[in-house]
Amino acid sequence: MLRSRDSGYEFELDMLIAAKQLGVGFRQVGIETVYIEGNASSHFNPILDSMRIYFVLLRFSFASVLTAVCDNLLFFAVLSWLGAPLPAQVAARLAAVVLHFNLNKRIVFLFRGQGNPVMHRYLGVVAVSGVISYLSLMSLHQMAGVPVITAKILVEGILFLANFVLLRDLVFTSKRQTAVSTDWTAYYKSVPWTARLTRRYTSRCILQALRLAGFGPGRRRPEVYEFGGGNSCFLEPIAAGIRPASYHVVDTNPLGLDLLRRRTADATLPVVLHQDDVLRLDAPKAADVVFSVGLIEHFEPSGTARCVSAHFDTVKPGGWVLVSFPTPTWLYRFIRGALELAGLWKFQDERPLDRDEVMRAAGSHAELVWEKTLWPLGLTQHMMLFRKTVKRSEAGWQAFTLPVTVARESDPARHRQRAHTEPGGEIDGLHHEELAPGVRQ
C-alpha cells in the first residue's frame, strides 16, 4: 500500500483491490456511525471525492479499452491488406499481448510479483481467449452473415468481462504461501461422494503393501497405528484383510474421533483412540505398523519432516511405515486447478510432495521397500512402504516378517482420501470388539 498514490477516500477502495490481488483475506464488520455536530467537520466532497473513487474503478476498464482499440485497428489493417481473418486475428492478438500485459501489470492491478509465472498464466488466458474469439467471429460471419469487423467487435465485447475476471483472479494475483488450515470438522460433516470411490482403491493398495510386508490371515497379528485417521475409512478393510491385534487411531479432531467411536462401539477388535498431535505424540516404540494417508502434506517442509519422523518414532525396530501423499503430477495440477477455479477445493493447506522430499525425511530411519503412484485417484497419490532399520543396540527386537525385494510400481487415476492433524486433548481407553470379517465402508 506504500506504493499507492491515493491518500483520500479513494485509498479505501485501493486497499480492498490490493488485498484481493494479494490474496489477503478480509471481512466486513458492522460498526456504529457517530456524527459529531451533524458531521460539520467532514471533509468529504460528494462530487470531487466520488470522481476520485470512481476513477479507481475506471482504471480497470482503461487498459482493456485502449488495447481493444489497438487490436481492432491492427486487425482491420491486416484484413484489408491480406483479406484473410486468421492472419489478421493472429497479428492483432500478438501486438495486443505486449500492450495489454504491461498496462494490466503496471497500471490496473499494480502487480509486483514474479514475472515468469504471471507471464505464463497470461499467455494461457490469451491463447484460450484468442481461439474462442476467432471461432466465434467466424461462426457469426459464416452462419449469420455478420460482417467480420462487426463480428469481431461483438465477440470481443462479450469476452471483455470474462477476460477481466480471468486476469484478476488467475493471472495478476499473488497467493500467500501460508495457506489457511483445512476445516476438517466441516469435511467430516460432509464427505465428498467421490471419496467413497477413491477409498476403495486406496484400501486395496494399503492391503497390497501390508501383505508385501508379510501380514495377512494365518500370520502373526500386528499392532497398527493410523496417524491422522479421524473417522477412519481404512479400519474395516485392514481389520478384515490382516486381522490386527489392536488398532490405534491418532488425530486431533474431536468430531472425527467421536464418529469413529460410535462406529466401533460394538466391535470386538481393540480400537484405541488418541486425541493428540502426532508431532507431540508420546507413544512407546511398540507398533508393528504405522501408516498415514493424506497427512504429511498438510505441513510446511520442516513440519513434514517431523511428521515423517514421528512415524518411525512410534514403530518398533524392524517394523513397517507406510505413507501416502499427493504428488505434483500433471494430472494432479490439472484437476486441482479446475477445482480451485470452480471454488470446490477444500484442502487449502495441502502441499503436494515430491518423492525425494519424503525420502530425505525418512533419512537413515529405514529402508524403502516398495512404492507406487496411485494414478486412478486423479489427484495422484504416491504410496511408499519403509522398514525401520534395526540398530545394533536394538538387535534384541525380533522382526516377524520376511525380507522383501525392493519394488516400484506405477498405476493409472481418480481422487483420494484426506487425513490431518490439529491441536487437541486426549481420548484413551476406548477398547471395542473385533469387526466381522468382510465388512466394508
C-alpha positions in Angstrom: 0.0 0.0 0.0 3.0 2.3 0.3 3.1 2.3 -3.5 -0.4 3.7 -3.8 -0.6 7.3 -4.9 -4.1 7.8 -3.3 -4.4 9.3 0.1 -8.0 10.4 0.4 -11.3 8.5 0.5 -10.3 6.5 -2.6 -7.5 4.9 -0.6 -10.0 2.6 1.0 -11.0 1.1 -2.4 -7.4 0.9 -3.5 -6.7 -1.0 -0.3 -9.5 -3.5 -0.9 -8.4 -4.1 -4.5 -4.8 -4.6 -3.5 -5.9 -7.1 -0.7 -7.9 -9.1 -3.3 -5.0 -9.3 -5.7 -2.5 -10.3 -2.9 -4.8 -13.0 -1.5 -5.2 -11.2 1.8 -8.5 -12.2 3.5 -10.8 -9.5 4.8 -14.3 -9.4 6.2 -17.0 -6.7 6.7 -17.8 -5.8 10.3 -20.7 -3.5 11.2 -19.9 -0.5 13.4 -21.8 2.3 14.9 -21.5 5.6 12.9 -21.3 8.7 15.1 -21.7 12.1 13.6 -20.4 14.9 15.8 -22.3 18.2 15.4 -24.1 17.0 12.3 -20.9 15.9 10.6 -19.9 19.5 10.4 -16.2 18.6 10.4 -16.4 16.2 7.4 -14.0 17.0 4.5 -15.9 14.7 2.0 -16.8 16.5 -1.2 -19.6 14.5 -2.8 -18.6 15.4 -6.3 -14.8 15.5 -6.3 -14.2 12.6 -3.9 -16.7 10.5 -5.7 -15.0 11.1 -9.0 -11.7 10.1 -7.4 -13.2 6.8 -6.1 -14.8 6.1 -9.5 -11.6 6.7 -11.2 -10.0 3.8 -9.3 -12.8 1.6 -10.8 -12.4 3.1 -14.3 -8.7 2.2 -14.2 -9.8 -1.5 -14.6 -11.5 -0.6 -17.9 -9.0 1.8 -19.3 -6.3 -0.8 -20.3 -8.8 -3.2 -22.0 -10.5 -0.4 -24.0 -7.2 1.0 -25.2 -5.9 -2.5 -26.1 -9.2 -3.3 -27.8 -8.9 -0.1 -30.0 -5.3 -1.0 -31.0 -6.3 -4.7 -31.5 -9.2 -3.8 -33.8 -7.3 -1.2 -35.8 -4.5 -3.6 -36.5 -7.0 -6.4 -37.3 -8.8 -4.1 -39.8 -5.4 -3.1 -41.4 -4.1 -6.7 -41.8 -7.6 -7.8 -43.0 -7.7 -5.1 -45.6 -4.1 -6.0 -46.7 -4.4 -9.8 -46.8 -8.1 -10.3 -47.0 -8.0 -13.3 -44.6 -9.4 -13.2 -41.0 -6.9 -15.7 -39.5 -3.6 -13.9 -40.0 -5.4 -10.6 -39.1 -6.5 -12.2 -35.8 -3.0 -13.6 -35.0 -1.2 -10.3 -35.8 -3.7 -8.2 -33.9 -3.6 -10.6 -30.9 0.2 -10.7 -30.8 0.6 -7.0 -30.8 -2.1 -6.6 -28.2 -0.4 -9.0 -25.9 2.6 -6.8 -25.2 0.5 -3.6 -24.6 -2.3 -5.3 -22.6 0.1 -7.2 -20.4 2.1 -4.2 -19.4 -0.9 -2.0 -18.9 -2.6 -4.5 -16.6 0.5 -5.3 -14.7 1.7 -1.8 -14.0 -1.5 0.4 -14.1 -4.5 -1.8 -13.5 -3.5 -4.5 -11.0 -0.4 -2.8 -9.6 1.2 -6.2 -9.7 4.7 -6.7 -8.1 5.0 -10.4 -8.3 7.5 -12.6 -10.2 7.4 -12.1 -13.9 7.7 -15.6 -15.5 4.9 -17.3 -13.7 2.4 -14.5 -14.3 3.5 -14.2 -18.0 2.9 -18.0 -18.4 -0.6 -17.6 -16.9 -1.3 -14.5 -19.0 -0.3 -16.2 -22.3 -2.5 -19.2 -21.4 -5.5 -16.9 -21.0 -4.6 -15.0 -24.2 -4.4 -18.3 -26.2 -7.7 -19.6 -24.9 -9.4 -16.2 -25.4 -7.9 -15.9 -28.9 -9.2 -19.3 -30.0 -12.7 -18.6 -28.7 -12.7 -15.2 -30.3 -11.7 -16.5 -33.7 -14.2 -19.4 -33.7 -17.0 -17.2 -32.5 -16.4 -14.4 -35.1 -16.1 -16.9 -37.9 -19.3 -18.6 -36.8 -21.2 -15.2 -36.8 -19.7 -14.3 -40.2 -20.3 -17.6 -42.0 -23.6 -18.7 -40.4 -25.3 -15.4 -39.6 -23.8 -13.3 -42.4 -22.4 -10.7 -39.9 -19.6 -8.6 -41.4 -16.2 -9.7 -40.0 -15.4 -6.3 -38.4 -18.8 -6.2 -36.7 -18.5 -9.8 -35.5 -15.0 -9.0 -34.1 -16.3 -6.1 -32.1 -19.4 -8.1 -30.8 -17.3 -11.1 -29.7 -14.6 -9.0 -28.1 -17.2 -7.0 -26.2 -18.8 -10.2 -24.9 -15.4 -11.6 -23.9 -14.4 -8.4 -22.1 -15.8 -9.3 -18.7 -14.7 -12.9 -18.9 -11.2 -11.8 -19.7 -11.2 -9.3 -16.9 -12.3 -11.9 -14.3 -9.6 -14.4 -15.5 -6.9 -11.8 -15.4 -7.9 -10.6 -12.0 -8.3 -14.0 -10.3 -5.9 -16.2 -12.2 -3.1 -14.1 -13.6 -2.4 -10.9 -11.6 -2.8 -12.4 -8.2 -0.2 -13.2 -5.5 -1.3 -16.0 -3.3 0.3 -16.1 0.1 2.4 -19.2 0.7 1.0 -19.8 4.1 -2.4 -21.3 3.4 -5.5 -21.3 5.5 -5.8 -24.5 7.6 -8.2 -27.1 6.2 -11.6 -27.2 8.1 -11.6 -30.9 9.0 -14.8 -30.6 11.1 -16.7 -29.3 8.0 -15.1 -32.1 6.0 -16.3 -34.8 8.4 -19.7 -33.4 8.4 -20.0 -33.6 4.6 -17.5 -36.0 3.0 -17.5 -35.7 -0.8 -19.2 -38.6 -2.6 -16.1 -39.1 -4.7 -14.2 -40.2 -1.6 -16.3 -43.3 -1.3 -15.0 -44.4 -4.7 -11.3 -43.5 -4.1 -11.2 -45.0 -0.6 -11.8 -48.5 -2.1 -8.8 -48.2 -4.4 -6.6 -46.7 -1.7 -7.7 -49.5 0.7 -6.7 -52.1 -1.8 -3.3 -50.5 -2.2 -2.7 -50.4 1.5 -3.6 -54.1 1.9 -1.2 -54.8 -1.1 1.6 -53.1 0.8 0.8 -54.8 4.1 0.7 -58.2 2.5 4.0 -57.5 0.9 5.3 -56.8 4.4 4.3 -60.2 5.4 0.9 -59.6 7.1 -2.3 -61.5 6.4 -4.6 -64.3 7.5 -2.8 -67.1 9.4 0.2 -64.9 10.3 1.1 -63.0 13.4 -1.4 -60.2 14.1 0.3 -56.8 14.2 -0.3 -53.7 16.4 -1.4 -51.0 13.9 -1.3 -47.2 14.3 -3.1 -44.9 11.9 -1.9 -41.3 12.1 -4.5 -38.6 11.1 -7.2 -41.3 10.9 -10.2 -39.3 12.3 -13.2 -41.2 11.3 -11.0 -43.9 9.7 -12.2 -45.3 6.4 -9.4 -47.9 6.4 -10.2 -49.6 9.7 -12.7 -52.2 8.3 -10.7 -53.2 5.2 -7.5 -53.6 7.3 -9.3 -55.5 10.1 -10.7 -57.9 7.5 -7.5 -58.2 5.5 -4.8 -58.7 8.1 -6.8 -59.1 11.4 -4.5 -56.8 13.6 -4.2 -57.5 17.3 -5.1 -53.8 18.0 -5.8 -50.7 16.0 -4.8 -47.2 17.3 -6.1 -44.0 15.7 -4.2 -40.7 16.4 -6.0 -37.5 15.4 -6.7 -34.1 16.9 -10.2 -33.6 15.5 -12.8 -34.5 18.2 -15.7 -34.9 15.7 -13.7 -37.4 13.5 -12.8 -39.4 16.6 -16.3 -39.3 18.0 -17.7 -40.6 14.7 -15.2 -43.5 14.8 -16.0 -44.2 18.4 -19.7 -44.6 17.6 -19.0 -46.8 14.6 -16.8 -49.2 16.6 -19.0 -49.3 19.7 -19.9 -52.9 19.1 -16.6 -54.1 17.6 -14.5 -56.9 19.1 -11.2 -55.6 17.7 -9.4 -53.4 20.4 -9.6 -49.9 18.9 -7.8 -47.2 20.9 -8.4 -43.6 20.1 -5.8 -40.9 20.8 -6.8 -37.2 20.5 -3.3 -36.0 20.2 -0.9 -34.2 17.8 1.4 -36.6 16.0 4.2 -34.1 16.3 4.0 -34.3 20.1 2.9 -37.9 20.4 4.4 -39.7 23.4 3.9 -43.3 22.4 6.0 -46.4 23.1 8.0 -47.7 20.2 5.8 -50.8 20.1 3.8 -50.6 16.9 4.4 -53.2 14.1 2.8 -50.9 11.5 2.4 -47.1 11.4 0.7 -45.6 8.4 -1.0 -42.4 7.2 -2.9 -41.4 4.1 -3.0 -37.7 3.2 -1.4 -36.4 6.4 2.2 -35.4 5.8 1.4 -32.8 3.1 -0.5 -30.6 5.5 2.6 -29.0 6.9 5.4 -26.7 5.9 8.6 -28.6 4.9 10.0 -28.7 8.4 6.7 -30.0 9.8 6.5 -32.6 7.1 10.0 -33.9 8.1 8.9 -34.0 11.8 5.7 -35.8 10.9 7.5 -38.5 8.9 10.0 -38.9 11.8 7.1 -39.4 14.2 6.0 -42.4 12.2 9.4 -44.0 12.7 9.5 -42.9 16.4 6.3 -44.9 17.0 7.2 -48.2 15.2 9.4 -50.8 16.7 12.8 -51.7 15.1 12.1 -53.9 12.1 8.6 -52.6 11.9 6.8 -51.0 8.9 5.9 -47.5 8.0 3.5 -46.7 5.1 2.8 -43.2 3.9 0.6 -41.9 1.1 0.7 -38.3 -0.1 -0.4 -36.2 -3.1 2.4 -35.8 -5.6 2.5 -32.9 -8.2 1.9 -34.8 -11.4 0.4 -33.0 -14.5 -2.9 -34.8 -13.7 -2.9 -33.6 -10.1 -2.2 -30.0 -11.1 -4.9 -30.0 -13.8 -7.6 -31.4 -11.6 -6.7 -29.3 -8.6 -6.6 -26.2 -10.8 -10.0 -26.9 -12.1 -11.4 -27.5 -8.6 -9.9 -24.3 -7.3 -11.3 -22.3 -10.3 -14.7 -23.8 -9.5 -14.4 -22.9 -5.8 -14.6 -26.6 -4.8 -11.1 -27.1 -3.4 -11.3 -27.7 0.4 -7.8 -28.6 1.4 -6.2 -25.1 1.4 -3.0 -26.1 3.3 -2.3 -29.2 1.1 1.2 -29.1 -0.3 1.8 -31.8 -3.0 5.2 -33.5 -2.2 8.0 -34.8 -4.3 9.1 -38.3 -3.6 12.6 -37.1 -2.8 11.4 -34.9 0.0 9.8 -37.9 1.7 13.0 -39.9 1.2 15.0 -37.2 2.8 12.6 -37.0 5.7 12.9 -40.8 6.2 16.7 -40.4 6.2 18.6 -43.1 7.9 15.4 -44.3 9.8 14.6 -47.0 7.3 14.9 -48.8 4.0 12.5 -48.2 1.2 10.9 -51.5 0.2 8.1 -50.6 -2.2 6.4 -47.6 -3.8 3.5 -47.0 -6.1 1.9 -44.0 -7.8 -1.9 -44.1 -7.5 -2.9 -42.6 -10.8 -6.6 -43.8 -10.7 -7.2 -41.3 -7.9 -6.9 -38.4 -10.4 -5.4 -36.2 -7.6 -2.5 -38.6 -7.7 -1.1 -40.0 -4.5 2.3 -41.7 -4.1 2.5 -44.5 -1.6 5.8 -45.6 0.0 6.5 -48.6 2.2 9.5 -48.4 4.5 11.0 -50.9 7.0 12.6 -49.4 10.1 16.3 -50.1 10.4 17.4 -52.3 13.2 20.3 -50.8 15.2 22.8 -53.0 16.9 21.7 -51.8 20.3 18.2 -52.9 19.4 19.1 -56.3 18.0 17.0 -57.9 20.6 13.9 -57.0 18.7 12.7 -59.9 16.6 11.0 -58.9 13.3 8.4 -61.4 12.4 8.2 -60.6 8.7 10.5 -61.9 5.9 12.8 -59.6 3.9 11.3 -58.5 0.6 12.7 -57.3 -2.6 12.5 -53.5 -3.3 9.7 -52.9 -5.8 8.4 -49.9 -7.6 5.0 -49.6 -9.3 3.2 -47.0 -11.4 -0.5 -47.2 -11.8 -3.1 -45.0 -13.7 -6.5 -42.4 -12.0 -9.5 -40.6 -9.9 -9.3 -38.9 -6.3 -8.2 -39.5 -2.7 -8.9 -39.7 1.0 -7.6 -37.0 3.3 -6.3 -37.2 6.8 -4.9 -34.5 9.0 -3.6 -33.1 12.3 -4.7 -30.3 14.5 -4.1 -29.4 18.2 -6.3 -31.2 20.8 -6.6 -33.1 24.0 -6.8 -36.9 24.5 -9.3 -39.7 24.4 -8.0 -43.1 25.8 -9.2 -46.5 26.7 -11.8 -46.9 24.1 -11.4 -50.7 23.5 -14.1 -52.1 21.3 -14.7 -55.6 19.9 -13.4 -57.0 16.6 -15.1 -56.2 13.4 -16.7 -59.1 11.4 -14.6 -60.2 8.5 -15.6 -58.8 5.1 -17.2 -55.6 6.5 -16.7 -52.7 4.0 -17.4 -49.0 4.2 
